[in-house]
Amino acid sequence: MTTYNPPLADINFCIRHLAKMEDILSLDAFEGMGPEDLEQVLEEAGKFASDVVAPTNIPTDQQGCRLEGDEVQVADVLADVHRQFVENGWQAVAGDPEYDGMGLPATIAFATAEMLQSANMAYSLMPMLTRDAVSAIEAHASDELKQQYLSRLTTGEWAATMNLTEPQAGSDLSAVACRAERDGDQFRIRGAKTFITWGDHELSANVIHTVLARIDGAPDGVRGISMFLVPKFLLDENGEPGEKNDVRATALEHKLGIHGSPTAVMNFGDNDGAIGYLIGEENKGLFAMFTMMNHARLEVGLQGVAISERAYQLACSYANDRIQGRVPGQDGKAPIIHHGDVRRMLMLMRSQLEAMRALAYTAASHDDIEHHSTDAAARAAAGTRLSLLTPVVKGWCTETSEQVTSLGIQIHGGMGFVEETGAAQYYRDARILTIYEGTSGIQAGDFAGRKILADEGRELGSLIGELRELCDSMQGDEQLDSIAQGVRGGLDQLESGMNWLIANATASPATMGSASFNLLMLAGTVLGGAYLGKAASIAVSEASSASESFGKAKLATAAFYCAHVLPRAHGYLAAMTSDADLTMAIPADSF
Ligand SMILES: Cc1cc2nc3c(=O)[nH]c(=O)nc-3n(C[C@H](O)[C@H](O)[C@H](O)COP(=O)(O)OP(=O)(O)OC[C@H]3O[C@@H](n4cnc5c(N)ncnc54)[C@H](O)[C@@H]3O)c2cc1C
């Protein structure tokens, strides 16, 4: 079975109760919208994902992409999918109505993105990067650039890319060497970018590149980087794509996964220099790019959720069909789903998937408050919380998706290792998620350094306090008591880890490197468990006859997570607080 059933019950639940859609809809920006309208949008998005996009997942993987002359060709099936995607307005869900967007909450766009990612992750990267570029252009570009480009990008008529990486500048963007030479009001961009997702293609009439480059004479390091908008086709006097700009894809990478996404080497300015327009202030390009990257990081975390969902659905289906061995109390041979060890694996997949979704939607909802609340204090608080949670969503959900998709293969036995079932594709596709948009090591450094040490643990401390109150409210309820105890224990460990970091970060040069990844995994494991526990407590309290089975399943899933996944928090805490010199004990020249 390679079909996709949109998990609307869980998504709607997360949106209603964890993302607190009622609070979001009370904002002026969303006046007149009701929860039922949004559920209707999600139902339609689910149908589009399952009926139109999901059937293209395997053909896209098999056909891949190729460079023919100067043109990048992607899998044939994608042209029709993309046409329908744009025509039906799916790119514009949360777009600003001033630029032809629908103006729905970003949390709703997040949910439509999850379903698109589950349906075909390689394709979903193009709409994702376009959305992210829109956020940077909206926040930082001149009015003239906004008027020229935003509507077409918001609707998806044109696509966008993100050009940071160069051969010598990967995680370390201070090494960016691409040059920008002033030419009147515009710039001539010269240099090569590598690994550019959907760097070029024929699916849209123009491709708008956001590019980091250094204006001649700018300071070295990150303080000398500016951001530019470089269109594939320059606009004519009517604002339509005209003359081809001096930018082209010169090679495509052969990759482990996401074969349907063209990952290009992009050459800017081989001839007269590619014409580019400054976005934001000179030398403040990294600041502008971070608007885009923070959105992208959250959405790459969401890809971890989405690919895990797809792998889980496939594993459930196979476990129900595959007959192998006997189980006590049953006549004849049984489907493998009756074996305890297979159930353990399915529950590990399901419980981590639901914990990831609970965490990701909780985090994403702060975006709407940050951008649309009329209360400045509420905007600031939402921004701080989102900023704390972004590396956890990116780092933990993607690392966990590799385990979940691997379990998906294990449940298939040998059939998981061969390509025929589709389980292997999810594992291959998931493998990029911990690398692009900042590797897990970079997320861990951001979480430990900028989000905890620079803030002296205040924001994480207050989140831990809020979640302890949640545990208090669950304590004493027969069904929820053990979950509350498990989560409380996890929160104690997370607090110990945070306090240890604050006390020891500078104890040895190796401390941050040795501790921060373990701290990030500790935070994800505990916060995911806490939000799953919260979901269970709400599901139980609101259980009506219609939602009784949902509530019972949520409770059982949370209880399993507390028993089988949360104990990993001990291990992460022990590893992060161990002697950092153990990590560096063997000299570099001995490896
Ligand atoms: C399929 C694919 C699509 C991509 N799409 C895009 C795109 O659209 N646009 C774009 O600009 N880029 C894109 N990238 C590039 C991607 O963002 C980089 O590969 C990534 O940021 C890592 O950089 P790197 O590959 O140079 O690895 P390196 O930076 O060389 O890292 C290698 C290892 O060293 C570790 N490391 C490096 N520095 C540190 C440090 N300071 N502290 C701790 N650990 C460190 C890393 O965590 C990693 O484990 C894409 C890459 C791939 C493979």
The ligand as a Gaussian input file, in Angstrom:
#p B3LYP/6-31G(d) Opt

LIG

0 1
 C       19.962000      17.858000      -0.740000
 C       20.497000      19.142000      -0.226000
 C       19.771000      20.313000      -0.407000
 C       20.284000      21.533000       0.039000
 N       19.586000      22.696000      -0.227000
 C       20.197000      23.895000       0.011000
 C       19.605000      25.114000      -0.447000
 O       18.518000      25.129000      -1.028000
 N       20.273000      26.278000      -0.243000
 C       21.478000      26.311000       0.390000
 O       22.046000      27.390000       0.539000
 N       22.070000      25.166000       0.852000
 C       21.450000      23.973000       0.670000
 N       22.043000      22.807000       1.098000
 C       23.297000      22.881000       1.822000
 C       23.126000      22.519000       3.300000
 O       22.441000      23.537000       3.961000
 C       24.524000      22.243000       3.853000
 O       24.925000      20.995000       3.306000
 C       24.552000      22.194000       5.369000
 O       24.306000      23.480000       5.894000
 C       25.875000      21.672000       5.907000
 O       26.949000      22.306000       5.288000
 P       28.121000      21.413000       4.651000
 O       27.490000      20.422000       3.764000
 O       29.140000      22.311000       4.075000
 O       28.715000      20.621000       5.865000
 P       29.840000      21.163000       6.857000
 O       29.510000      22.544000       7.299000
 O       31.175000      20.927000       6.250000
 O       29.629000      20.187000       8.087000
 C       30.175000      18.864000       8.152000
 C       29.995000      18.342000       9.581000
 O       30.689000      19.202000      10.485000
 C       29.804000      19.696000      11.464000
 N       30.129000      21.091000      11.771000
 C       30.513000      22.071000      10.909000
 N       30.691000      23.218000      11.568000
 C       30.421000      22.989000      12.860000
 C       30.417000      23.786000      14.026000
 N       30.709000      25.077000      13.997000
 N       30.078000      23.210000      15.198000
 C       29.765000      21.906000      15.256000
 N       29.733000      21.095000      14.174000
 C       30.061000      21.625000      13.000000
 C       28.411000      19.591000      10.860000
 O       27.404000      19.498000      11.849000
 C       28.541000      18.332000      10.029000
 O       28.296000      17.199000      10.819000
 C       21.522000      21.573000       0.707000
 C       22.239000      20.393000       0.913000
 C       21.758000      19.201000       0.435000
 C       22.583000      17.963000       0.615000

